Amino acid sequence: MASRIATFLCLLIQLTLAPCYAQDGDHVDQETPSAAAANNALSRLDLGIDYVSQDGVDQATIEAQFTQVFATHHQVTMVAPLIDEGVNSSINMRAGDLQFGYSYTPGHALSASPWVPSDVGIGIGLSIPTGDPSIGTGLGSYVLVPRLGFIKTFGSNFVITPTIKYQYSFKEQADGVEVREWILAAGVTYVSPGTFWVQWIPTYLYASNLNDGAFGSTIVIGKLFTRHFGISLDFTRAPTFMTSPDGATTDHANSYMLSFHVPFGYQQ
């Protein structure tokens, strides 16, 4: 598995850095699909309502996200979740772990359109343990997530966004979770001229500390109704790992999210 990850990482490095070495006559400052149709919003607020089910345990999350594009090829994000201790009992929302991210796409101009991933291209993420691991609202550790990826467009409607990232936890609390995970993803997005979009993001997650891995995927369907309002529905089947005296076991959690998108700060 390690050799496969290394091979994929070398390929990503070559494809990611290729735009940086383009000749002066090459056109590398491409926009993401249908960006002109959305008038190139530079800012976006998202509000998501997420419902997660696994082994009969249900949990709800309300997630607020802010995205800001600056200097054409750079993007920052912040995610603030409120997580329910468990919707099988009375709803009791608590703060989850705050998440921050930075993305850089040297060969493509970014926009804050809702179909543009928040973890596209080269970048890094950081999760801060503001949640409580004892009640399931946080990991109880800082998590650093370096990422390498690139964007490839096909015409004006299709884009692929392959990425590889490594999640590494540190400063774990007494009841915190240790995270050592490689994630390979290959997002495929179609955006229609009417700003309807569909995404499919197959993933492979390998927990190096448990020597176990599994596949997952996300499907997104969305529609931007006006310049300032859109809705999307996400379904994610994500692998999870549990440890026992007999070793690690793999399971999957199903996530259903309804998101409301508000792009703003349009370029003139």
Backbone as JSON, one array per atom type, in Angstrom:
{
  "sequence": "MASRIATFLCLLIQLTLAPCYAQDGDHVDQETPSAAAANNALSRLDLGIDYVSQDGVDQATIEAQFTQVFATHHQVTMVAPLIDEGVNSSINMRAGDLQFGYSYTPGHALSASPWVPSDVGIGIGLSIPTGDPSIGTGLGSYVLVPRLGFIKTFGSNFVITPTIKYQYSFKEQADGVEVREWILAAGVTYVSPGTFWVQWIPTYLYASNLNDGAFGSTIVIGKLFTRHFGISLDFTRAPTFMTSPDGATTDHANSYMLSFHVPFGYQQ",
  "N": [[0.83, -1.21, 0.0], [1.97, 1.23, 0.76], [3.8, 1.69, -1.31], [2.08, 2.12, -3.46], [0.8, 4.48, -2.7], [3.02, 6.19, -2.74], [3.69, 6.16, -5.46], [1.36, 7.32, -6.57], [1.54, 9.79, -5.34], [3.87, 10.88, -6.48], [3.01, 11.17, -9.13], [0.98, 13.07, -8.77], [2.5, 15.26, -7.92], [3.94, 15.9, -10.25], [1.83, 16.6, -12.02], [0.63, 18.65, -10.61], [2.58, 20.66, -10.42], [3.07, 21.22, -13.04], [1.67, 23.46, -14.35], [3.11, 25.57, -13.28], [5.46, 25.65, -14.65], [4.83, 26.32, -17.19], [5.11, 27.61, -20.54], [5.57, 31.04, -21.62], [3.7, 31.62, -23.57], [1.63, 29.89, -23.05], [-1.71, 29.2, -22.01], [-2.68, 29.24, -18.84], [-4.21, 30.19, -16.85], [-6.91, 29.3, -16.17], [-10.46, 29.28, -15.62], [-12.61, 27.71, -13.22], [-15.23, 25.32, -14.13], [-18.05, 26.87, -15.65], [-17.78, 29.22, -14.21], [-18.12, 31.82, -15.09], [-20.84, 31.94, -15.42], [-21.74, 32.13, -12.86], [-20.84, 34.58, -12.22], [-18.42, 34.78, -10.95], [-18.15, 34.71, -7.97], [-16.49, 35.77, -5.02], [-16.7, 35.21, -2.37], [-18.38, 33.14, 0.06], [-21.05, 31.92, 2.04], [-22.04, 29.07, 3.79], [-24.56, 26.91, 5.03], [-25.08, 23.96, 6.57], [-27.03, 21.03, 7.22], [-26.58, 18.11, 8.75], [-27.03, 14.61, 8.87], [-26.09, 11.73, 10.46], [-25.72, 8.26, 10.38], [-24.92, 5.25, 11.98], [-24.55, 1.93, 12.8], [-26.99, 1.92, 14.23], [-26.74, 4.15, 15.8], [-27.49, 7.48, 15.86], [-26.73, 10.78, 14.76], [-26.79, 14.32, 14.69], [-25.68, 17.23, 12.92], [-25.1, 20.7, 12.73], [-23.7, 22.85, 10.49], [-21.66, 25.59, 9.87], [-20.04, 27.34, 7.3], [-17.46, 29.37, 6.0], [-16.13, 30.75, 3.07], [-13.44, 32.22, 1.34], [-12.05, 33.7, -1.48], [-8.95, 34.88, -2.62], [-6.51, 36.87, -4.31], [-6.69, 35.51, -6.74], [-5.69, 32.76, -7.11], [-5.86, 31.64, -4.63], [-7.4, 30.38, -1.67], [-9.3, 30.46, 1.33], [-10.82, 28.76, 4.08], [-13.25, 28.35, 6.7], [-14.73, 26.33, 9.14], [-17.39, 25.86, 11.34], [-18.84, 23.75, 13.49], [-21.89, 22.62, 15.07], [-22.73, 20.02, 17.14], [-24.9, 17.35, 17.79], [-25.39, 15.42, 20.74], [-26.63, 13.04, 20.32], [-29.36, 12.05, 18.49], [-31.25, 10.27, 19.26], [-32.14, 10.68, 21.76], [-33.1, 13.51, 23.76], [-32.51, 16.52, 21.96], [-29.38, 17.98, 22.06], [-27.28, 20.32, 21.43], [-23.84, 20.8, 20.93], [-20.67, 22.54, 20.75], [-18.5, 21.66, 18.09], [-15.33, 20.53, 16.74], [-13.34, 23.18, 15.58], [-12.48, 24.01, 12.21], [-9.99, 24.84, 9.86], [-8.84, 25.9, 6.64], [-6.63, 26.06, 3.78], [-6.16, 26.7, 0.34], [-4.4, 26.36, -2.75], [-4.19, 26.93, -6.15], [-2.23, 26.75, -8.71], [-2.54, 26.81, -11.54], [-5.13, 27.54, -12.17], [-7.79, 29.81, -11.95], [-9.62, 30.54, -9.08], [-13.03, 30.41, -7.87], [-15.73, 31.26, -5.63], [-17.91, 29.69, -6.07], [-20.52, 27.32, -5.31], [-19.99, 24.71, -6.19], [-17.28, 24.4, -6.25], [-14.74, 22.66, -4.69], [-13.79, 22.84, -1.21], [-11.37, 21.9, -0.49], [-9.49, 21.89, -2.59], [-6.76, 21.41, -4.93], [-3.36, 22.35, -4.02], [-2.64, 22.47, -0.55], [-3.44, 23.03, 2.96], [-4.86, 21.88, 6.0], [-6.33, 22.46, 9.25], [-7.5, 21.2, 12.25], [-9.0, 22.16, 15.25], [-9.25, 21.25, 18.63], [-12.02, 22.0, 19.83], [-14.29, 20.72, 20.51], [-15.88, 18.11, 22.52], [-14.52, 15.12, 23.29], [-15.49, 13.14, 25.02], [-18.22, 13.06, 24.82], [-18.64, 12.67, 22.23], [-18.46, 14.86, 20.45], [-16.13, 15.84, 19.43], [-12.64, 15.28, 18.49], [-10.66, 15.47, 20.35], [-8.04, 16.2, 19.9], [-5.47, 17.99, 18.11], [-5.5, 18.23, 14.57], [-3.57, 17.98, 11.76], [-3.6, 18.56, 8.29], [-2.0, 18.16, 5.56], [-2.06, 18.62, 1.98], [-2.11, 17.56, -1.43], [-2.84, 18.24, -4.77], [-4.55, 18.61, -7.96], [-6.21, 20.46, -10.62], [-8.18, 19.62, -13.39], [-9.71, 20.55, -16.3], [-12.38, 19.78, -18.59], [-13.54, 20.88, -21.41], [-16.2, 23.22, -20.96], [-17.74, 22.35, -18.9], [-17.02, 20.1, -17.37], [-14.95, 18.91, -14.71], [-12.12, 17.51, -13.05], [-10.77, 16.68, -9.87], [-8.34, 15.42, -8.51], [-6.86, 14.38, -5.42], [-4.49, 13.91, -2.77], [-4.17, 13.39, 0.64], [-2.91, 13.71, 4.01], [-3.81, 12.93, 7.22], [-2.92, 13.93, 10.36], [-2.71, 13.6, 13.76], [-2.02, 15.45, 16.77], [-0.88, 16.44, 20.05], [-2.77, 15.01, 21.62], [-5.54, 14.72, 23.82], [-6.3, 13.18, 27.04], [-8.48, 11.5, 26.57], [-8.5, 11.63, 23.87], [-8.46, 11.1, 20.26], [-6.27, 9.24, 18.26], [-5.03, 10.01, 15.1], [-3.98, 8.85, 12.05], [-4.0, 8.97, 8.94], [-4.17, 8.27, 5.49], [-5.68, 9.72, 2.66], [-7.04, 9.19, -0.42], [-8.53, 10.79, -3.13], [-10.77, 11.39, -5.86], [-12.31, 13.62, -7.28], [-15.1, 14.24, -9.4], [-16.79, 16.55, -11.36], [-19.73, 17.91, -12.76], [-21.04, 20.75, -14.27], [-23.83, 22.43, -15.31], [-24.86, 24.82, -17.88], [-26.93, 26.21, -16.71], [-26.24, 26.4, -14.07], [-26.67, 24.12, -12.53], [-25.43, 21.4, -10.72], [-23.53, 18.34, -10.46], [-21.75, 16.09, -8.46], [-19.32, 13.54, -8.02], [-17.42, 11.82, -5.73], [-15.21, 9.56, -5.3], [-13.38, 7.79, -2.79], [-10.46, 6.6, -1.05], [-9.51, 5.44, 2.04], [-6.84, 5.04, 4.19], [-5.79, 3.85, 7.21], [-2.91, 4.25, 8.7], [-1.91, 3.75, 11.25], [-3.45, 1.67, 12.09], [-3.17, -0.14, 10.16], [-5.09, -0.65, 8.14], [-7.62, -0.29, 5.63], [-10.2, 1.25, 3.56], [-12.83, 1.77, 1.12], [-14.77, 4.65, 0.18], [-17.39, 7.04, -0.64], [-18.81, 10.07, -2.06], [-21.74, 11.69, -3.12], [-23.07, 14.47, -4.74], [-25.73, 16.67, -5.4], [-26.78, 19.68, -6.76], [-28.16, 23.04, -7.0], [-27.95, 26.31, -8.19], [-29.98, 28.85, -7.64], [-30.3, 31.65, -7.77], [-28.03, 34.46, -8.11], [-27.27, 34.68, -5.5], [-28.14, 32.54, -3.99], [-28.33, 29.09, -3.34], [-28.93, 25.5, -3.27], [-27.98, 22.31, -2.07], [-27.79, 18.7, -2.03], [-26.24, 16.14, -0.25], [-24.86, 12.89, -0.2], [-22.99, 10.71, 1.7], [-20.9, 7.93, 2.09], [-18.89, 6.83, 4.4], [-15.83, 5.33, 5.42], [-15.15, 3.85, 8.6], [-13.17, 3.06, 11.49], [-12.63, 0.67, 14.02], [-11.08, -0.35, 17.04], [-10.05, -3.3, 18.73], [-9.26, -5.96, 21.11], [-8.83, -8.04, 19.34], [-7.94, -6.86, 17.07], [-8.17, -4.4, 14.35], [-11.34, -3.35, 13.07], [-13.46, -2.76, 10.24], [-15.96, -0.44, 9.35], [-18.86, 1.33, 8.07], [-20.18, 4.64, 7.87], [-23.19, 6.35, 7.21], [-24.0, 9.41, 5.74], [-26.17, 12.17, 5.45], [-26.71, 15.2, 3.98], [-28.13, 18.42, 3.89], [-27.62, 21.42, 2.31], [-27.35, 24.98, 2.33], [-26.45, 27.61, 0.24], [-24.79, 30.71, -0.04], [-23.5, 32.73, -2.17], [-21.4, 35.61, -2.58], [-19.9, 38.92, -3.0], [-19.11, 39.55, -5.69], [-17.02, 39.67, -8.63], [-16.4, 42.57, -10.61]],
  "CA": [[0.0, 0.0, 0.0], [2.83, 2.4, 0.83], [4.37, 1.94, -2.62], [1.03, 2.68, -4.31], [0.63, 5.87, -2.3], [4.19, 6.93, -3.21], [3.55, 6.33, -6.91], [0.31, 8.3, -6.81], [2.04, 11.09, -4.87], [4.8, 11.39, -7.51], [2.2, 11.61, -10.27], [0.3, 14.32, -8.4], [3.49, 16.34, -7.9], [4.22, 16.29, -11.62], [0.67, 17.27, -12.61], [0.35, 19.88, -9.87], [3.58, 21.68, -10.7], [3.19, 21.47, -14.48], [1.31, 24.83, -14.75], [4.1, 26.54, -12.83], [6.56, 25.66, -15.6], [4.29, 26.54, -18.53], [5.77, 28.67, -21.29], [4.89, 32.32, -21.58], [2.58, 31.64, -24.49], [0.59, 28.94, -22.65], [-2.81, 29.76, -21.21], [-2.83, 28.38, -17.67], [-5.06, 30.85, -15.87], [-8.26, 28.91, -16.54], [-11.46, 29.33, -14.58], [-13.32, 26.47, -13.0], [-16.37, 25.28, -15.05], [-19.22, 27.73, -15.51], [-17.55, 30.31, -13.26], [-18.69, 33.05, -15.63], [-22.29, 31.91, -15.2], [-21.99, 32.55, -11.48], [-20.23, 35.91, -12.08], [-17.18, 34.71, -10.17], [-18.24, 35.12, -6.56], [-15.24, 35.6, -4.29], [-17.01, 34.84, -0.99], [-19.57, 32.3, 0.17], [-21.48, 31.37, 3.32], [-22.79, 27.82, 3.68], [-25.17, 26.35, 6.23], [-25.41, 22.57, 6.29], [-27.67, 20.21, 8.25], [-26.05, 16.79, 8.44], [-27.56, 13.51, 9.69], [-25.18, 10.6, 10.32], [-26.24, 7.02, 10.97], [-23.97, 4.13, 11.99], [-24.82, 0.89, 13.8], [-28.12, 2.28, 15.07], [-26.46, 5.39, 16.53], [-27.75, 8.61, 14.98], [-26.18, 12.05, 15.25], [-27.05, 15.45, 13.79], [-24.71, 18.33, 12.97], [-25.35, 21.94, 12.01], [-22.35, 23.27, 10.13], [-21.53, 26.86, 9.17], [-18.74, 27.44, 6.63], [-17.16, 30.6, 5.25], [-15.08, 30.59, 2.06], [-12.99, 33.48, 0.76], [-11.02, 33.61, -2.51], [-8.16, 36.1, -2.73], [-5.34, 36.79, -5.19], [-7.02, 34.65, -7.9], [-5.38, 31.34, -6.99], [-5.79, 31.29, -3.22], [-8.71, 30.28, -1.01], [-9.29, 30.06, 2.73], [-12.13, 28.35, 4.58], [-13.42, 28.1, 8.13], [-15.93, 25.55, 9.41], [-17.76, 25.84, 12.76], [-19.97, 22.84, 13.64], [-22.61, 22.3, 16.29], [-22.98, 18.59, 17.03], [-25.81, 16.78, 18.78], [-24.84, 14.27, 21.44], [-27.34, 11.85, 19.85], [-30.74, 12.46, 18.27], [-32.19, 9.29, 19.78], [-32.65, 11.26, 23.0], [-33.38, 14.93, 23.56], [-31.46, 17.17, 21.18], [-28.51, 18.82, 22.88], [-26.22, 20.7, 20.52], [-22.6, 21.29, 21.52], [-19.67, 22.96, 19.78], [-17.57, 20.65, 17.61], [-13.97, 21.0, 16.47], [-13.19, 24.18, 14.53], [-11.62, 23.57, 11.11], [-9.48, 25.89, 8.98], [-8.19, 25.35, 5.46], [-6.05, 26.94, 2.77], [-5.96, 26.04, -0.94], [-3.67, 27.09, -3.78], [-4.29, 26.28, -7.46], [-1.36, 27.61, -9.53], [-2.91, 26.89, -12.94], [-6.56, 27.78, -12.34], [-8.4, 30.85, -11.13], [-10.68, 30.01, -8.23], [-14.2, 31.21, -7.5], [-16.41, 30.72, -4.45], [-19.14, 28.99, -6.47], [-20.71, 26.21, -4.37], [-19.49, 23.43, -6.68], [-15.82, 24.37, -6.12], [-14.41, 22.05, -3.4], [-13.04, 23.67, -0.26], [-10.04, 21.31, -0.3], [-8.99, 21.65, -3.94], [-5.39, 21.81, -5.21], [-2.35, 22.24, -2.96], [-3.1, 23.21, 0.61], [-3.27, 22.46, 4.29], [-5.99, 22.07, 6.9], [-6.06, 22.32, 10.67], [-8.67, 21.04, 13.12], [-8.69, 22.56, 16.62], [-10.15, 20.48, 19.5], [-12.96, 22.78, 20.62], [-15.36, 19.82, 20.9], [-15.68, 17.27, 23.71], [-14.49, 13.72, 22.85], [-16.2, 12.25, 25.94], [-19.63, 12.96, 24.42], [-18.68, 12.45, 20.79], [-18.55, 16.08, 19.64], [-14.8, 16.24, 19.0], [-11.61, 14.25, 18.48], [-9.77, 15.59, 21.49], [-6.66, 16.36, 19.44], [-5.26, 18.8, 16.92], [-5.28, 17.4, 13.38], [-2.97, 18.7, 10.65], [-3.95, 17.84, 7.06], [-1.39, 18.63, 4.31], [-2.78, 18.08, 0.82], [-1.54, 17.81, -2.75], [-3.81, 17.89, -5.79], [-4.58, 19.48, -9.13], [-7.5, 20.61, -11.31], [-8.15, 19.4, -14.82], [-11.02, 20.82, -16.88], [-12.71, 19.2, -19.88], [-14.55, 21.78, -21.94], [-16.69, 24.25, -20.04], [-18.71, 21.78, -17.97], [-16.49, 19.01, -16.56], [-13.68, 19.11, -14.03], [-11.71, 16.49, -12.1], [-9.93, 17.27, -8.83], [-7.67, 14.39, -7.71], [-6.07, 14.86, -4.28], [-4.01, 13.01, -1.74], [-3.91, 14.13, 1.87], [-2.52, 12.91, 5.17], [-4.35, 13.48, 8.47], [-2.0, 13.59, 11.44], [-3.12, 14.24, 15.01], [-0.98, 15.7, 17.76], [-1.38, 17.0, 21.31], [-4.0, 14.32, 21.99], [-5.97, 14.75, 25.2], [-6.33, 11.85, 27.65], [-9.51, 10.71, 25.89], [-8.48, 12.02, 22.47], [-8.33, 10.09, 19.21], [-5.07, 9.31, 17.42], [-5.37, 9.94, 13.68], [-2.88, 8.68, 11.09], [-4.79, 8.5, 7.81], [-4.01, 8.71, 4.11], [-6.95, 9.76, 1.93], [-6.97, 9.42, -1.85], [-9.85, 11.18, -3.64], [-10.76, 11.76, -7.28], [-13.6, 14.27, -7.52], [-15.57, 14.51, -10.76], [-17.89, 17.51, -11.25], [-20.38, 18.42, -13.97], [-21.82, 21.96, -14.03], [-24.58, 22.81, -16.51], [-24.92, 26.28, -18.09], [-27.93, 26.79, -15.79], [-25.66, 26.31, -12.73], [-27.01, 22.87, -11.84], [-24.19, 20.64, -10.69], [-23.49, 16.99, -9.9], [-20.39, 15.68, -8.12], [-19.06, 12.2, -7.48], [-16.08, 11.86, -5.14], [-14.77, 8.29, -4.72], [-12.23, 7.96, -1.9], [-9.88, 5.44, -0.36], [-8.93, 5.87, 3.3], [-5.94, 4.04, 4.77], [-5.34, 4.22, 8.54], [-1.59, 3.63, 8.82], [-1.68, 3.28, 12.62], [-4.22, 0.44, 12.26], [-2.87, -1.0, 9.01], [-6.38, -1.04, 7.57], [-8.14, 0.7, 4.7], [-11.52, 0.97, 2.99], [-13.32, 2.73, 0.14], [-15.98, 5.42, 0.47], [-17.75, 7.93, -1.75], [-19.78, 11.14, -1.82], [-22.51, 12.14, -4.28], [-23.67, 15.78, -4.48], [-26.59, 17.26, -6.42], [-27.08, 21.03, -6.3], [-28.72, 24.02, -7.93], [-27.84, 27.72, -7.83], [-31.22, 29.44, -8.14], [-29.99, 33.04, -8.08], [-26.61, 34.76, -7.85], [-26.99, 34.71, -4.07], [-28.77, 31.46, -3.22], [-28.35, 27.76, -3.92], [-29.19, 24.38, -2.37], [-27.41, 21.04, -2.5], [-28.01, 17.5, -1.23], [-25.06, 15.28, -0.26], [-24.88, 11.57, 0.45], [-21.63, 10.21, 1.88], [-20.67, 6.66, 2.78], [-17.51, 7.02, 4.84], [-15.3, 4.24, 6.24], [-14.74, 4.09, 9.98], [-12.36, 1.97, 12.01], [-12.75, 0.42, 15.46], [-10.03, -1.24, 17.54], [-10.42, -4.26, 19.77], [-8.13, -6.86, 21.37], [-8.63, -8.92, 18.19], [-7.45, -6.06, 15.95], [-9.04, -3.35, 13.83], [-12.47, -3.74, 12.23], [-13.89, -1.68, 9.37], [-17.4, -0.24, 9.21], [-19.17, 2.52, 7.29], [-21.22, 5.54, 8.36], [-23.93, 7.03, 6.15], [-24.25, 10.81, 6.05], [-27.1, 12.86, 4.55], [-26.59, 16.63, 4.29], [-28.82, 19.47, 3.15], [-26.82, 22.64, 2.46], [-27.81, 26.23, 1.74], [-25.27, 28.35, -0.19], [-25.0, 32.15, -0.3], [-22.32, 33.37, -2.75], [-21.45, 37.07, -2.64], [-18.62, 39.52, -3.31], [-18.84, 39.25, -7.09], [-16.1, 40.54, -9.37], [-17.06, 43.47, -11.55]],
  "C": [[0.86, 1.26, 0.0], [3.42, 2.74, -0.53], [3.35, 2.54, -3.57], [0.8, 4.15, -3.99], [1.79, 6.72, -2.82], [4.12, 7.17, -4.71], [2.51, 7.38, -7.25], [0.76, 9.69, -6.42], [3.0, 11.69, -5.9], [4.04, 11.9, -8.73], [1.51, 12.93, -9.98], [1.28, 15.49, -8.4], [3.77, 16.84, -9.31], [3.07, 17.08, -12.23], [0.36, 18.59, -11.92], [1.3, 21.0, -10.25], [3.71, 22.0, -12.18], [2.8, 22.88, -14.89], [2.36, 25.86, -14.35], [5.24, 26.69, -13.82], [6.08, 25.86, -17.03], [5.05, 27.67, -19.21], [4.93, 29.94, -21.27], [3.67, 32.34, -22.48], [1.45, 30.72, -24.1], [-0.47, 29.66, -21.83], [-3.07, 28.83, -20.03], [-3.77, 28.98, -16.64], [-6.52, 30.58, -16.2], [-9.2, 29.03, -15.35], [-12.07, 27.95, -14.41], [-14.61, 26.49, -13.82], [-17.5, 26.2, -14.66], [-19.03, 28.85, -14.49], [-18.16, 31.6, -13.75], [-20.19, 33.1, -15.41], [-22.65, 32.35, -13.8], [-21.36, 33.9, -11.19], [-19.05, 35.93, -11.12], [-17.29, 35.29, -8.76], [-16.91, 34.84, -5.87], [-15.46, 35.19, -2.84], [-18.27, 33.97, -0.97], [-19.79, 31.89, 1.63], [-22.31, 30.12, 3.06], [-23.36, 27.44, 5.04], [-25.64, 24.95, 5.9], [-26.04, 21.89, 7.49], [-27.36, 18.76, 7.9], [-26.64, 15.76, 9.42], [-26.71, 12.28, 9.41], [-25.74, 9.4, 11.05], [-25.18, 5.93, 10.86], [-24.31, 3.19, 13.13], [-25.94, 1.29, 14.75], [-27.91, 3.51, 15.91], [-26.58, 6.55, 15.55], [-27.22, 9.9, 15.61], [-26.43, 13.14, 14.22], [-26.0, 16.53, 14.01], [-25.25, 19.51, 12.17], [-24.0, 22.59, 11.76], [-22.38, 24.58, 9.36], [-20.13, 26.95, 8.58], [-18.64, 28.76, 5.89], [-15.99, 30.34, 4.32], [-14.73, 31.94, 1.47], [-11.87, 33.21, -0.24], [-10.28, 34.93, -2.55], [-6.97, 35.84, -3.65], [-5.49, 35.71, -6.26], [-6.83, 33.17, -7.65], [-5.38, 30.84, -5.55], [-7.18, 31.32, -2.58], [-8.52, 29.85, 0.44], [-10.72, 29.7, 3.14], [-12.09, 28.2, 6.09], [-14.74, 27.39, 8.34], [-16.16, 25.51, 10.92], [-18.98, 24.95, 12.92], [-20.6, 22.87, 15.04], [-23.08, 20.86, 16.16], [-23.89, 18.14, 18.15], [-25.15, 15.58, 19.45], [-25.49, 12.96, 20.97], [-28.81, 12.15, 19.71], [-31.74, 11.4, 18.71], [-32.78, 9.74, 21.11], [-33.0, 12.7, 22.72], [-32.2, 15.59, 22.85], [-30.68, 18.15, 22.06], [-27.28, 19.16, 22.05], [-25.03, 21.27, 21.29], [-21.62, 21.68, 20.42], [-18.78, 21.79, 19.39], [-16.2, 21.26, 17.39], [-13.97, 22.03, 15.34], [-12.2, 23.7, 13.48], [-11.26, 24.78, 10.23], [-8.76, 25.25, 7.8], [-7.67, 26.42, 4.53], [-5.82, 26.12, 1.51], [-5.25, 26.96, -1.91], [-3.73, 26.29, -5.07], [-3.49, 27.1, -8.46], [-1.81, 27.76, -10.97], [-4.35, 27.24, -13.21], [-7.03, 28.88, -11.4], [-9.57, 30.25, -10.36], [-11.87, 30.96, -8.16], [-14.83, 30.55, -6.28], [-17.75, 30.11, -4.82], [-19.29, 27.72, -5.63], [-20.23, 24.87, -4.86], [-17.97, 23.33, -6.63], [-15.46, 23.79, -4.75], [-13.6, 22.98, -2.51], [-11.63, 23.13, -0.04], [-9.42, 20.95, -1.65], [-7.52, 22.05, -4.03], [-4.42, 21.53, -4.07], [-2.85, 23.01, -1.73], [-2.84, 22.49, 1.91], [-4.53, 22.77, 5.12], [-5.57, 21.88, 8.35], [-7.37, 22.23, 11.42], [-8.24, 21.31, 14.55], [-9.7, 21.91, 17.57], [-11.02, 21.35, 20.42], [-14.19, 21.96, 21.03], [-14.98, 18.99, 22.12], [-15.68, 15.8, 23.28], [-15.27, 12.77, 23.75], [-17.67, 12.1, 25.59], [-19.76, 12.89, 22.89], [-18.8, 13.68, 19.93], [-17.19, 16.59, 19.18], [-13.83, 15.09, 19.08], [-10.7, 14.31, 19.69], [-8.31, 15.7, 21.11], [-6.64, 17.37, 18.3], [-5.0, 17.86, 15.74], [-4.76, 18.3, 12.26], [-3.18, 17.88, 9.38], [-3.26, 18.5, 5.85], [-2.01, 17.92, 3.11], [-2.06, 18.46, -0.47], [-2.55, 17.36, -3.79], [-3.73, 18.85, -6.96], [-5.99, 19.51, -9.7], [-7.29, 20.38, -12.79], [-9.55, 19.59, -15.38], [-11.14, 20.14, -18.24], [-13.86, 20.01, -20.47], [-14.95, 22.79, -20.89], [-17.59, 23.68, -18.95], [-18.17, 20.7, -17.04], [-15.17, 19.4, -15.92], [-13.4, 17.9, -13.14], [-10.72, 17.12, -11.13], [-9.31, 16.16, -7.98], [-6.85, 15.0, -6.59], [-5.57, 13.67, -3.47], [-3.72, 13.84, -0.51], [-3.62, 13.17, 3.01], [-3.01, 13.61, 6.42], [-3.5, 12.98, 9.64], [-2.4, 14.34, 12.71], [-1.93, 14.43, 15.94], [-1.61, 16.41, 18.96], [-2.71, 16.37, 21.7], [-4.28, 14.48, 23.49], [-6.03, 13.31, 25.73], [-7.34, 10.94, 26.98], [-9.59, 11.06, 24.41], [-8.25, 10.85, 21.53], [-7.04, 10.31, 18.44], [-5.47, 9.11, 15.97], [-4.09, 9.88, 12.87], [-3.5, 8.11, 9.82], [-4.36, 9.13, 6.49], [-5.37, 8.68, 3.43], [-6.66, 10.09, 0.47], [-8.37, 9.73, -2.36], [-9.71, 11.61, -5.09], [-12.12, 12.35, -7.64], [-13.88, 14.52, -8.99], [-16.8, 15.39, -10.66], [-18.4, 17.87, -12.65], [-21.23, 19.62, -13.58], [-22.5, 22.35, -15.33], [-24.56, 24.32, -16.69], [-25.93, 26.95, -17.17], [-27.53, 26.68, -14.34], [-26.31, 25.21, -11.89], [-25.75, 22.02, -11.84], [-24.38, 19.27, -10.03], [-22.02, 16.64, -9.64], [-20.38, 14.23, -7.64], [-17.62, 12.17, -7.01], [-15.78, 10.49, -4.53], [-13.5, 8.5, -3.9], [-11.72, 6.6, -1.43], [-9.16, 5.96, 0.87], [-8.1, 4.73, 3.88], [-5.44, 4.57, 6.11], [-4.01, 3.51, 8.8], [-1.32, 3.12, 10.24], [-2.44, 1.99, 12.91], [-3.94, -0.57, 11.16], [-4.15, -1.54, 8.37], [-6.88, 0.07, 6.66], [-9.47, 0.28, 4.14], [-11.9, 2.09, 2.03], [-14.57, 3.44, 0.67], [-16.32, 6.29, -0.72], [-18.75, 8.98, -1.28], [-20.44, 11.5, -3.15], [-23.21, 13.44, -3.9], [-24.52, 16.19, -5.68], [-26.99, 18.64, -5.94], [-27.6, 21.92, -7.41], [-28.54, 25.42, -7.37], [-29.02, 28.45, -8.46], [-31.06, 30.9, -8.55], [-28.51, 33.26, -7.84], [-26.26, 34.62, -6.38], [-27.64, 33.56, -3.3], [-28.77, 30.15, -4.01], [-28.57, 26.71, -2.85], [-28.5, 23.14, -2.94], [-27.75, 19.94, -1.52], [-26.79, 16.6, -1.38], [-25.38, 13.94, 0.39], [-23.45, 11.06, 0.5], [-21.66, 8.87, 2.61], [-19.19, 6.62, 3.12], [-17.04, 5.84, 5.67], [-14.94, 4.7, 7.64], [-14.01, 2.85, 10.5], [-12.54, 1.89, 13.52], [-11.67, -0.57, 15.86], [-10.57, -2.11, 18.66], [-9.21, -5.14, 20.05], [-7.83, -7.8, 20.2], [-8.11, -8.18, 16.97], [-8.47, -5.03, 15.5], [-10.16, -3.94, 12.97], [-12.95, -2.52, 11.46], [-15.41, -1.64, 9.3], [-17.6, 0.99, 8.34], [-20.27, 3.32, 7.97], [-21.87, 6.21, 7.17], [-24.29, 8.44, 6.61], [-25.15, 11.42, 4.99], [-27.1, 14.34, 4.93], [-27.4, 17.49, 3.33], [-28.08, 20.77, 3.4], [-27.46, 23.81, 1.73], [-26.58, 27.1, 1.47], [-25.62, 29.8, -0.52], [-23.69, 32.73, -0.84], [-22.49, 34.89, -2.75], [-20.05, 37.59, -2.95], [-18.2, 39.27, -4.74], [-17.82, 40.21, -7.68], [-16.91, 41.4, -10.34], [-16.78, 43.05, -12.98]]
}
